[in-house]
Amino acid sequence: MREVMKLVGRSLAPAEVFREMLHLMSELLGLNRGRMILADDALPGRSRTASIRHAYGLTANEIARGVFHWGEGVTGRVLAGGLPAIVQDVDAEPLFLFRTVARAQLPPQTVAYIALPIALNGVTIGVLACHRIRSRQRHLNDDLAVLRILATLAGQLLQLEQLVAEQTRQLEARNAELARALDTNTARYGLIGRSPALLQALGELERVSQSQATVLLLGESGTGKELFARAVHLASGRHDQPFIKVNCSAIPETLFESELFGHERGAFTGANSARPGWFEQANGGTIFLDEIGELPLAMQSKLLRTLQEGTLVRLGGQREVRIDVRLVAATNRDLAREVQAGRFRQDLYYRLNVIPIRLPSLRERRDDVRALALHFISRANQAHQRNVHLAPDAMARLESLDWPGNIRELGNLVERLVLLADHTPVMAAELERFLPGAAETSMLAPADSSPPLTSADHADTNGGAPLVRDYLRAQSHSVQSLQDALARHQGNQSRAAQSLGLTLRQFGYRLRKAGLR
């Protein structure tokens, strides 16, 4: 019993415990050919059966023959009645079937058969059985006492397995439900992925979305700040109102005030009519100021006043306009360092830094690279009417990269891949020439004694068009070279032209001159 309980302590997997239990019954007690017969799944219209699931000392053929109907033979009666059976002499018992082990395979001495029910929640679901040489110095009752304990333990282990399986099913169902909810939420916001870093940022976003506080999105360029800003808007009570996005780095310094706050007619040369600025257009909704670290110092004070008082004055105007706008700002700069350097107002920094949310880089979201790549491939295939997909080794290679350009870099690489890949599926070896740094590596490769390459040679070597095309005569390529290029690229004229350093128009002209279609 001590040895059996050690097994239970090491593993809760019933199969492992049962096999070793039957082994110990044979080795230590001489209770041979032990078997555990368990109920099969009941099929409609058929009588219930039970089969040997675990055994020691039986061959595979003997185990396969060990199938019993309820009430059939000694084993079947134990299954049907739930009472133990002790056969003192298997030769003298007409109900004993010898189905599993033929009599010739048993010892010549008198052989006894012991079968005890295994119950689960008060219902018999199996039998623990073994053979025993009847003439033993040890009392039969001692063996029965041990077998009863083992049968009870077997029932408890099966019940535990059933409970664990049920809890596992419930957890899997709940996980599937949560995954669907996550997919629904992220799909609602246009965000792709389930990595912990992304979900943490999304959770922070949803917790503050119903407030009116300013949100400052921090992180590297290409991490999806605009999508997160839109998510703040969609999750807020302002989702039915305007969402205005402004890229501060794209506005000339002289136009900032007019763009953000609007202008009156005649405010400057060319102002033929009054125009509301972005803040007025976002009234009632959300305005997203991207790259706010690029805002000139003069505009920072005006922005601070608008945020604090909820009013603005148009350029050239005399009256204040009251606005109700939720501000979401984003930057990839360290604003605290900009404040120390005197390039950003400290009071505006404190006004913006109410709820900072750091967006994770793609290096922190490696689990999402696959989902993002598949999304970009699907989108690029639809846009360019292609059917490119990645082989498993190519996808693994994408997941191993650091992506300094983040999601934007991944999206651009996938689109380039869809347009220029020679084969589908794209294998890791072909993917290498599209990866970041591949072009620079080929350009920086040491020179050798080979003659200089022409534009066509350069294109053929690197698999893409040259940076600058030399002038080529209409007879620059033979008919055979045109045909070979078409054959290499399965009739795709764009790729064939690119491999020869020609534009599609030049390639088509040469085909027509050669009488080819």
TIVO-302155 format. One record per atom (N, C-alpha, C): residue in one letter; x negated, y, z. Coordinates in steps of 0.05 Angstrom, whole numbers, plus 5000, padded with zeros to 4 digits. Each point is the difference from the previous one (the first is absolute). Example, Ala and Ser with C-alpha at 12.3 -4.5 7.8 and 13.67 -1.06 7.14 Angstrom:
<sites>
A473648865156/A501850245000/A498250245000/S500750214986/S498450245001/S501550225014/
</sites>
This chain:
<sites>
M498349765000/M501750245000/M498350255000/R497749995014/R498250225001/R498950064972/E499349794985/E498950034973/E502150124982/V502549915002/V502250104983/V500550305006/M500050075026/M500550285007/M497750184990/K497649904999/K497850154989/K500650074971/L501149814985/L500750054972/L502150224998/V502049995017/V502150205000/V498850285005/G498050015019/G498850255007/G498350114977/R498949824983/R498350094978/R501750094976/S502249874995/S501650064976/S502949955006/L501750194990/L502949965002/L501149884974/A498349924982/A500949874975/A500849715007/P502549934999/P500949735009/P498649784985/A499650034974/A498949784984/A497349915011/E498250195007/E497449945010/E500249865027/V501850105018/V500349885026/V501149724998/F502049964982/F501349744998/F498149794989/R498350074981/R498149804989/R498149915021/E498950195016/E498149935020/E501449855023/M502450075006/M501549865021/M500449704993/L500749944975/L500349724992/L497349865000/H497950154993/H497349885001/H499349925029/L500550195019/L499349945028/L501749775011/M502549984991/M501849785008/M498749734993/S498849994976/S498849754991/S497349955013/E498350215002/E497349965010/E499949965030/L501750145015/L499849995029/L502049815013/L502349964987/L502149845012/L500649744985/G499049974975/G500549764985/G502850004989/L501350234998/L502750024988/L499550064970/N499949794984/N499050024973/N502250074980/R498950084976/R501850074977/R502250195009/G499250205016/G501950205008/G501050164977/R502550075001/R501250174979/R502150185011/M500450234987/M502050195008/M501950034976/I502449905004/I502050014979/I501850245005/L500250184981/L501650255003/L502250024979/A502250135007/A502350014982/A499350164975/D501049904977/D499750144975/D502250214997/D499650194982/D502150194994/D502449854988/A502450055011/A502449864991/A500950114973/L500449824981/L501050074974/L503049964999/P501550184986/P502949974999/P500849744987/G501949865013/G501049754989/G498349765006/R497850035015/R498349775006/R499849965030/S499549755008/S499749945029/S497350115009/R499850055026/R497650125011/R497849795001/T497550104996/T497749825001/T497850135016/A498149845008/A497650105014/A497649864989/S497850134999/S497549894988/S497750035019/I498049834996/I497550025015/I498650254991/R499550195019/R498550254993/R497249995011/H499549865022/H497449995012/H499549715009/A497649914996/A499449725007/A497049965005/Y499449785014/Y497249925004/Y499949704997/G498249904983/G499749714996/G501849894978/L501350174985/L501749924978/L498850104974/T500349834979/T499050094973/T502050194988/A499250124978/A501750194986/A502549864989/N499749754990/N502349854990/N501949935023/E498949925023/E501749945023/E501550245009/I498750235000/I501450255009/I502250064980/A499549964974/A502050074980/A502549825002/R499649755010/R502349825003/R501750065025/G498850175018/G501450055025/G502250204999/V502249934985/V502350174998/V502449855011/F501550125018/F502249865014/F502650175000/H502249864994/H502650135002/H500950005029/W501750195007/W501150015027/W501449735006/G499349865021/G501349755008/G498849764987/E497950034983/E498849784986/E497749885016/G500149755007/G497949875015/G499750125028/V497849925013/V499550095028/V499650305000/T498350104981/T499450294999/T502550164994/G501649904981/G502550154993/G501950015023/R500149795017/R501950015023/R499050205021/V497450025003/V499050215019/V500750284990/L499850044973/L500750254989/L503050065004/A501649804996/A502950045002/A501050025028/G498849845018/G501050005028/G498650185019/G497550074994/G498450165018/G499149865025/L499949734999/L499149845023/L497549854992/P498149965019/P497549854993/P500649714994/A498249884985/A500349714993/A497349875006/I500149765014/I497649845005/I500549724990/V498549934979/V500149734989/V497749845011/Q500649805017/Q497849855012/Q498549824980/D501549914979/D498749834980/D501350064974/V498450134982/V501250084974/V500949764983/D498849765005/D500849764985/D502749905008/A500850065025/A502549905011/A502350204997/E499550234989/E502050214998/E501050024972/P502649924995/P501050014972/P500350284989/L500250215017/L500350274990/L497450124991/F497749875008/F497550114993/F499449954970/L499450204984/L500049984971/L497349934988/F497850045015/F497349974989/F499750174974/R501350234999/R500050164975/R497350144996/T498950095022/T497550164997/T497649814999/V499749815019/V497849825001/V501049714998/A499149854981/A500849724997/A498949845024/R501549785006/R499249845023/R497249894997/A499249944975/A497349894995/A497850195008/Q500650265000/Q498050205006/Q499850055030/L501749885016/L500050045029/L498349785014/P499150055024/P498549795014/P501649755004/P498849765002/P501549755004/P501349985027/Q499150165020/Q501349995026/Q502950124999/T501449975022/T502650115002/T499850315000/V501450124982/V499850294996/V502750135009/A499750205017/A502450155008/A500150264984/Y502550124999/Y500550254986/Y501450195019/I498950245004/I501350205018/I500750244983/A502550095003/A500950244985/A501650185019/L499050255003/L501450195018/L501050244983/P502350115007/P501150224985/P498550265005/I499850174980/I499050275003/I502350194996/A500550165020/A502450175000/A499250304997/L501750154986/L499650284996/L502750145007/N500050165021/N502550135010/N502249795005/G499249775011/G501949805008/G500949824977/V498950044976/V500849844976/V497649834992/T500449744995/T497849834991/T499350064972/I497450074996/I499150074973/I497749824991/G499249815017/G497849834992/G499549785020/V497949844994/V499349775017/V497049995002/L499049955025/L497249935005/L499949705004/A498549864983/A500049715001/A497149894997/C499649755011/C497449874997/C500349705005/H497949854992/H499949725006/H498349965026/R500649785014/R498549945025/R499849705003/I497549905005/I499749725006/I501449955027/R501949815001/R501649975024/R498449915024/S498249824996/S498449905023/S497850195007/R500550185019/R498050205009/R499950005030/Q497750055011/Q499850025029/Q501550255010/R500050214983/R501450245008/R503049964997/H501550125019/H502949965000/H501350154977/L502149894989/L501450124978/L501250275009/N501050015025/N501250255010/N498150235000/D497449945005/D498050214999/D499750134972/D500049824980/D499950104973/D502650164993/L502349905009/L502550144994/L500050285013/A498950025024/A499950265013/A498350204984/V497749914990/V498350184984/V501450074974/L501249804987/L501450064974/L502350195003/R501549985023/R502250195004/R499050285002/I497850045014/I498850275003/I499150104972/L498749824985/L499150084973/L502350074982/A502249845001/A502350064983/A501350275008/T500150055026/T501150265010/T498250234990/L497449965002/L498150214991/L500350044970/A500349794985/A500450024971/A502450174994/G502349955014/G502450154996/G499650305006/Q498550055022/Q499550285007/Q498250144979/L498049864990/L498350124979/L501650054975/L501849824992/L501750044977/L501950245004/Q501050025024/Q501750235006/Q498550264998/L497550005011/L498350234998/L499450074971/E499449804984/E499550054972/E502550124986/Q502349905007/Q502550114989/Q500450295008/L499450065025/L500350285010/L498150184986/V497549914997/V497950174987/V500850044970/A501049784987/A500850024972/A502350204997/E501949995019/E502350194998/E499150285005/Q498250055020/Q499050275004/Q498450094977/T498449824987/T498550074977/T501850094977/R502249844996/R501950084979/R501250275005/Q500750055026/Q501250265007/Q498050234995/L497449955008/L498050204996/L499550054971/E499949784984/E499650044971/E502350154988/A502549945009/A502350144989/A499850305008/R499250055025/R499850285009/R497750144985/N497849864996/N497850124985/N500950074972/A501549814987/A501050054973/A501850245000/E501750025021/E501950235002/E498450265003/L498049995018/L498350245004/L498550074974/A499049804986/A498650054975/A501850144980/R502549894999/R501950134981/R500650295009/A500250045026/A500550275010/A497650184993/L497649895004/L497650164993/L499950074970/D500749794984/D500050054971/D502150214993/T502349995014/T502150194994/T499150285007/N498850035024/N499050265009/N497950114981/T498049834995/T497850104983/T501050054972/A501949834990/A501150064973/A501550265000/R501450055023/R501550255002/R498150244998/Y497749985011/Y498150224999/Y498149994977/G500149794984/G498149974978/G497349915008/L499749905025/L497449915010/L499949694997/I497649914993/I499649714995/I498049895019/G500749785014/G498149875018/G501349955027/R498649815014/R500949935027/R497749995020/S497850114993/S497649995018/S500650155026/P498849915022/P500550135026/P499450304999/A497950084986/A499350284999/A502250174987/L501149894978/L502150144986/L502550025017/L500849775012/L502449995017/L499850185024/Q497550035011/Q499750185023/Q500550294991/A498850084977/A500550274990/A502950054994/L501349794988/L502850034994/L501750025025/G499349845021/G501550025025/G499850275013/E497550124999/E499750275011/E501750204984/L500049964974/L501650184983/L502949995007/E501149765003/E502949975005/E500750105028/R498249985019/R500650105027/R500350305001/V498650144982/V500050305001/V501750114978/S501149834983/S501450114976/S502550165007/Q501449945022/Q502450145006/Q499550265014/S497650055009/S499350265013/S499550214978/Q499750255009/Q499450224981/Q497050075001/A498549855015/A497150065004/A498549984974/T497950164997/T498249984977/T498449755001/V499749864978/V498549764998/V497550054983/L497749935011/L497450034985/L499049724993/L499849954974/L499149754990/L497050024995/L498549825013/L497050004997/L499149754987/G497850024986/G498949764987/G498650064975/E498749804989/E498450034976/E501850064976/S498850114979/S501550044975/S500849744988/G502449984989/G500949764987/G501449805018/T500750085025/T501349825019/T503050024999/G501150174983/G502950014997/G501450205017/K498750245004/K501250205017/K502750104990/E500250034974/E502650104989/E502349805006/L499449744997/L502149805006/L500750015030/F498150045017/F500650015029/F501650265006/A499350224987/A501550255004/A502949964991/R500349874977/R502849954991/R501449815019/A498549815012/A501249825019/A501050155025/V498450205009/V500950175023/V502750134993/H500250104976/H502450144991/H502349804998/L499649774988/L502249804996/L500949895027/A498249985020/A500849895026/A501350215018/S500050254992/S501050215017/S502950074992/G501250175016/G502850094995/G500150194976/R497850074988/R499950184978/R499849854973/H500449745000/H499549854976/H501750074976/D502350135005/D501850094978/D499250284990/Q498150135013/Q499250274992/Q497449994983/P499150234990/P497749994982/P497449915014/F498349864984/F497349935008/F498150144980/I498550195009/I498350164982/I497149935007/K498449934980/K497249945004/K498350214986/V497950095015/V498350214990/V497149915004/N498450004979/N497249935001/N498450265003/C499150065024/C498650255006/C497450034984/S498749784993/S497550014986/S500450074971/A502549994989/A500550064972/A501050284995/I500350165021/I501150274997/I497750205001/P499850184980/P497950215002/P500550185024/E497850095011/E500250165025/E501850244997/T500050134977/T501650244996/T503049944998/L500749754996/L502849944996/L501349865025/F498449955020/F501049865024/F502650135011/E499850255006/E502350135013/E502549994983/S499750054974/S502350004982/S501149724998/E498349794999/E500949734997/E501549905025/L498850065023/L501249905025/L502450165009/F499850264998/F502150175012/F501750154980/G499449974974/G501650134980/G499350294996/H501350134980/H499450284995/H502650144990/E500050265004/E502250174990/E499250104972/R502050094986/R499650114973/R498250255002/G498050014983/G498150224999/G497849985021/A499849785014/A497949985021/A497350004988/F499749914975/F497450014986/F500649994970/T498050054985/T500350004971/T501049734990/G502250004986/G501149754990/G502349905017/A500450115023/A502249915018/A502650144990/N501249894979/N502350124988/N502649945015/S499949815017/S502349925016/S499149905027/A501850005019/A499449905027/A499949694998/R498349895017/R499749705000/R499749915029/P501649815009/P499649885027/P497549824999/G498550015022/G497649835002/G500849725009/W497949835003/W500449725007/W501449985028/F499350175018/F501349985027/F503050044998/E500950214984/E502850054997/E501449764986/Q498649894980/Q501249784985/Q500349755017/A498349985021/A500249775018/A501950055024/N501450235000/N501650075023/N502149785006/G500049915025/G501749795009/G498849724997/G497749994986/G498749744995/G497249995011/T498249894984/T497249955009/T498150114979/I497950145009/I497950084981/I497449865008/F498749904980/F497549855004/F497750154988/L498250105017/L497750154992/L497649815000/D499349914976/D497749814997/D497450164999/E497949895010/E497350135000/E500250275013/I501350015023/I500350265014/I497450125009/G497949845001/G497450115007/G498950194979/E501250004976/E499150184979/E501350275001/L501850045019/L501550265002/L498150235008/P500050224985/P498350235007/P500750115027/L498150125013/L500450115027/L502250205001/A500250174979/A502150215000/A502749885000/M500349774986/M502649874999/M500649845025/Q497949925014/Q500549845024/Q501650165021/S499350265003/S501550175020/S502950034992/K500550044974/K502850024991/K501649745003/L498649784995/L501349745004/L500749965030/L498150085017/L500449975029/L502550165009/R500250244990/R502350175007/R502649884991/T500049894976/T502549874990/T500749765017/L498049845008/L500649765016/L501050085027/Q498950205012/Q500850085027/Q502750145001/E500650174981/E502450165001/E502249904982/G499449824982/G502049894982/G501050214980/T498450204994/T500750204980/T497750054981/L500650124977/L497950074981/L500850264986/V498150134988/V500550244984/V498849954973/R501650034979/R499049964973/R497950214993/L498249924982/L498150194990/L501450244987/G499550255010/G501350234989/G502750055013/G500849845019/G502650035012/G499950155026/Q502350095010/Q500250165024/Q501649865022/R501549794994/R501749885020/R499049715006/E500649925024/E499249725008/E502249814991/V499149774991/V501849784992/V499749785021/R502249925012/R499949795020/R500149724986/I498349825009/I499949744988/I499949785022/D501049774992/D499949765018/D498649784985/V497549975005/V498449814985/V498349825019/R499949744994/R498349825014/R497449984985/L497750045013/L497450004987/L498649745004/V499149884979/V498149775001/V497550094985/A497750005013/A497550084988/A498149764998/A498150024982/A498149784997/A497350114992/T497949865009/T497350084993/T498249775003/N497850004984/N497949805004/N497650125013/R500350265008/R497850145014/R500249965030/D497850045014/D500050005029/D500650295008/L502650065006/L500850275006/L498750115025/A499549835020/A498750095024/A497250114993/R498649874982/R497450104992/R500250254983/E502150014984/E500550254984/E500650245019/V501349955022/V500650215019/V497350105012/Q498349815008/Q497450085011/Q498350154980/A500349944975/A498450144979/A501350264992/G502350075011/G501450254994/G501550004974/R500449764988/R501449994974/R503049945004/F500949955024/F502849955005/F500850125027/R502350125000/R500950145024/R500649805022/Q499050065024/Q500549825022/Q502949985008/D501450245001/D502850005008/D501749844979/L499450024975/L501549844980/L499449715003/Y497549945006/Y499349715004/Y501749885023/Y500250155022/Y501649905023/Y503049984992/R500950184983/R502850004991/R500549764982/L498049934984/L500449774982/L499649735014/N498249995020/N499149755012/N501949915022/V502650044996/V502049925020/V500249705000/I500549884977/I500249714998/I498149914978/P497549945006/P498249904980/P500449704996/I500149924975/I500249714993/I497849944981/R498349815008/R497749924983/R500949784982/L499650044974/L500749804980/L497749814996/P500449745001/P497849814998/P498850004972/S497449964998/S498849964974/S500649724990/L499549954974/L500449734989/L498149805012/R497750095010/R498249815014/R501249895025/E501950155012/E501349905024/E502649854994/R500649984974/R502549874991/R499449784980/R497949845006/R499349804980/R502249804995/D501849965019/D502249824996/D502050104980/D499950274994/D501950124982/D498950024971/V497449944996/V498850034974/V501549834979/R500649755007/R501449824981/R502750124992/A501650085020/A502650114993/A499850254984/L498150185007/L499750244984/L499049944972/A498149824997/A499049934973/A502349894983/L501649825011/L502249884985/L502050224992/H500550195018/H501850224993/H498950164977/F497550075001/F498850174979/F499949854974/I499449735001/I499949844975/I502749994987/S502149965016/S502749994990/S500850264987/R499350225014/R500750274989/R498550054974/A497449945000/A498450054976/A500849824976/N500749755006/N500949824979/N502650114987/Q501850105017/Q502550114989/Q499550254984/A498250175011/A499550264986/A498649964974/H498249814998/H498449974976/H500849754984/Q502149865008/Q501049774985/Q497849784997/R498849945023/R498049805001/R500949775018/N498449795001/N500649775017/N497549905014/V498650185013/V497549935014/V500549925028/H498749795010/H500149935028/H497349905009/L499650005027/L497449935012/L499949715008/A497749884995/A499549735011/A499550025030/P500349785015/P499550015029/P497350105007/D497849924985/D497450105008/D499750304995/A501450104980/A499950294995/A501450155022/M502349895009/M501550135022/M498350005025/A498749785006/A498249985023/A497850214999/R498950044976/R497950204996/R501150285006/L502450064991/L501250265007/L500350045030/E500849795013/E500450015029/E497450045016/S497749934987/S497550015015/S498750284997/L501050174983/L498850274996/L500850195021/D498450225003/D500550205021/D501950234990/W500150054974/W501850204989/W499750285012/P497750134995/P499750275010/P502150204990/G501149944976/G502150174990/G502849925008/N500149795017/N502649915012/N502049924979/I502650045006/I502149894983/I499950124972/R499350264998/R499850124974/R497949874982/E497849935012/E497849864985/E501049734991/L501349855018/L501049734992/L502050034977/G501850195002/G502050034979/G498750074973/N498050185001/N498750074975/N498549764988/L498749855017/L498549774990/L501949794987/V502249955013/V502049814990/V501050094972/E500650264998/E501050094974/E497949984978/R497550065007/R497849974981/R499749704992/L500349835020/L499849714995/L502249914981/V502450095005/V502349924983/V499550094971/L498950234996/L499750114973/L497649874986/L497949935014/L497549924987/L499249715003/A501349855016/A499249725005/A500349844974/D498149834995/D500049844975/D501649745003/H500349905024/H501449755004/H502050025023/T501949825000/T501849975023/T500449715005/P499749905025/P499650165023/P497150115001/V499750225014/V497350135003/V498549855022/M497749894994/M498449865019/M498150205014/A498849915023/A498250175015/A497750104984/A498949824982/A497750084984/A500750234982/E502350004987/E500850224983/E500750255016/L501149965024/L500750225017/L497650175007/E497749885002/E497650155010/E499450254983/R500449994974/R499350234984/R501950235004/F502349965013/F501850225005/F499750115028/L498549875017/L499850085028/L498550265003/P500450155022/P498650255004/P497049955000/G498550174985/G497149984999/G499049834977/A501849854987/A499149824978/A498950174977/A501450224993/A499150174977/A497450135007/E499850105025/E497550145008/E497649805000/T500649765008/T497849805001/T499049944972/S501949974981/S499149944972/S498550244988/M500750255008/M498750234989/M497250045012/L499749905025/L497450045014/L498249764997/A500849804984/A498349764997/A497450084987/P497749885008/P497550074989/P499849954970/A498650184986/A499849974971/A498049774993/D500549884977/D498149804991/D498950084972/S498749814987/S498850074975/S501949974976/S502549945006/S501949974978/S500550264986/P500849994974/P500650254986/P502450145012/P500250264996/P502350145012/P502649914988/L502050015017/L502649904992/L501550224985/T501649924979/T501850194988/T502550015016/S501950174993/S502550025015/S501549744999/A500049874977/A501449754997/A498749785018/D497349995000/D498649815017/D500750055029/H499950265008/H500550075028/H502849925008/A501950044982/A502849925007/A500249705003/D498749854982/D500249715001/D498749895025/T497850135009/T498549905023/T501650045025/N501350235004/N501350065024/N503049954999/G501049904978/G502849934998/G501850234999/G499150254996/G501850234999/G499050204980/A501550214996/A499350214981/A497650155011/P498250104982/P497750165009/P501050275009/L498450135017/L500750275010/L500150204977/V498149984981/V500050184977/V499649834975/R501950034981/R499849834975/R498350154979/D498249854988/D498550114977/D501950014976/Y499250174981/Y501550004975/Y499449744985/L502149874991/L499749754985/L501350024973/R498649914979/R501250004974/R502249804997/A501750044980/A502349824996/A499149724994/Q497549974990/Q499049734994/Q498149905022/S500350115024/S498249935022/S500249715008/H502249874995/H500449725010/H501049834976/S498849764999/S500849824979/S502749885005/V501249894979/V502649875002/V499849775020/Q497849864999/Q499749775018/Q499950095030/S498650235005/S499950095028/S502850095010/L501650124982/L502750075008/L501649755006/Q499849804983/Q501549765005/Q499149865025/D497449995005/D498949885025/D501050145025/A500150274999/A501050155023/A502949945006/L501649984978/L502849935004/L500449725011/A498349824990/A500249725010/A499349985030/R497850155008/R499150005028/R502250105018/H501650194991/H502050125017/H502849934993/Q500349764988/Q502649884994/Q501950194985/G498850154981/G501650174983/G500750275012/N499050065024/N500550265013/N498250214988/Q501250184983/Q498350204986/Q498750205019/S501450085021/S498950195019/S497449905012/R500149755009/R497649885012/R497849954979/A500849914977/A498149954979/A498550264992/A501650224997/A498850254994/A498150095022/Q500849975025/Q498350085022/Q497449855001/S500149744994/S497649845000/S498050084979/L501050134978/L498250094979/L499350295002/G500950135021/G499450285003/G501650184983/L502449914991/L501750164982/L502650085015/T501250214990/T502750065009/T502049824985/L502449985011/L502049834987/L500550114971/R500150264997/R500450124973/R497849924981/Q497550025009/Q497749924983/Q500149704993/F500749845020/F500149714995/F502249944979/G502450125004/G502149964981/G499350084972/Y498650234998/Y499250104973/Y498249804986/R498149885016/R498149814988/R501549744992/L502049925016/L501649774993/L501450054973/R501250234997/R501550064975/R498050014977/K497750125004/K498050024978/K499149724992/A499949815019/A499149734994/A502349834990/G502450114999/G502349844991/G501049815020/L499550055026/L500949825022/L502350135014/R501849845011/R502250105016/R499849895028/
</sites>
